[in-house]
Amino acid sequence: MGRRGRGKFVAIDRNTGDYLVAGDLDALAAALSRIRGKVANFRIIRLGSRAAIELRPLR
């Protein structure tokens, strides 16, 4: 994504490698909430930043 990706948030599905890109955490949360029918295990990172947070499946 180069320079355009800096500061954006990416959620990467650990199982499939699919990913979602959003400009902020609210938009990313909205996109993730639309995933139906399975428990997903995503790694969330902010591009251009070393900080990372993880979401674990809720059961």
ZIRA-V855154 format. One record per residue. RES is the residue in one letter. PSI is psi in radians with two decimals (none if undefined). OMEGA is omega as a letter, one per 30 degrees, with the letter a starting at -180 (NA if undefined). Layout:
# ZIRA-V855154
res->RES psi->PSI omega->OMEGA
res->RES psi->PSI omega->OMEGA
This chain:
# ZIRA-V855154
res->M psi->-0.27 omega->l
res->G psi->-2.54 omega->a
res->R psi->-0.53 omega->a
res->R psi->-0.42 omega->a
res->G psi->-0.26 omega->a
res->R psi->2.27 omega->l
res->G psi->-0.14 omega->l
res->K psi->2.81 omega->l
res->F psi->2.43 omega->a
res->V psi->2.33 omega->l
res->A psi->2.10 omega->a
res->I psi->2.16 omega->l
res->D psi->2.12 omega->a
res->R psi->-0.45 omega->a
res->N psi->-0.75 omega->a
res->T psi->-0.37 omega->a
res->G psi->-0.04 omega->l
res->D psi->2.66 omega->a
res->Y psi->2.73 omega->l
res->L psi->2.48 omega->l
res->V psi->2.36 omega->l
res->A psi->2.72 omega->a
res->G psi->-0.40 omega->l
res->D psi->2.96 omega->a
res->L psi->-0.56 omega->l
res->D psi->-0.78 omega->l
res->A psi->-0.68 omega->l
res->L psi->-0.74 omega->l
res->A psi->-0.69 omega->l
res->A psi->-0.74 omega->l
res->A psi->-0.73 omega->a
res->L psi->-0.56 omega->a
res->S psi->-0.31 omega->l
res->R psi->-0.12 omega->l
res->I psi->2.11 omega->a
res->R psi->2.73 omega->l
res->G psi->-0.02 omega->l
res->K psi->2.79 omega->l
res->V psi->2.15 omega->a
res->A psi->2.63 omega->l
res->N psi->1.78 omega->a
res->F psi->2.57 omega->l
res->R psi->2.24 omega->a
res->I psi->2.25 omega->l
res->I psi->2.75 omega->l
res->R psi->2.13 omega->a
res->L psi->2.37 omega->l
res->G psi->0.16 omega->a
res->S psi->2.57 omega->l
res->R psi->-0.30 omega->a
res->A psi->2.42 omega->l
res->A psi->2.55 omega->l
res->I psi->2.73 omega->a
res->E psi->2.53 omega->l
res->L psi->2.31 omega->l
res->R psi->2.63 omega->l
res->P psi->2.42 omega->l
res->L psi->2.23 omega->a
res->R psi->none omega->NA
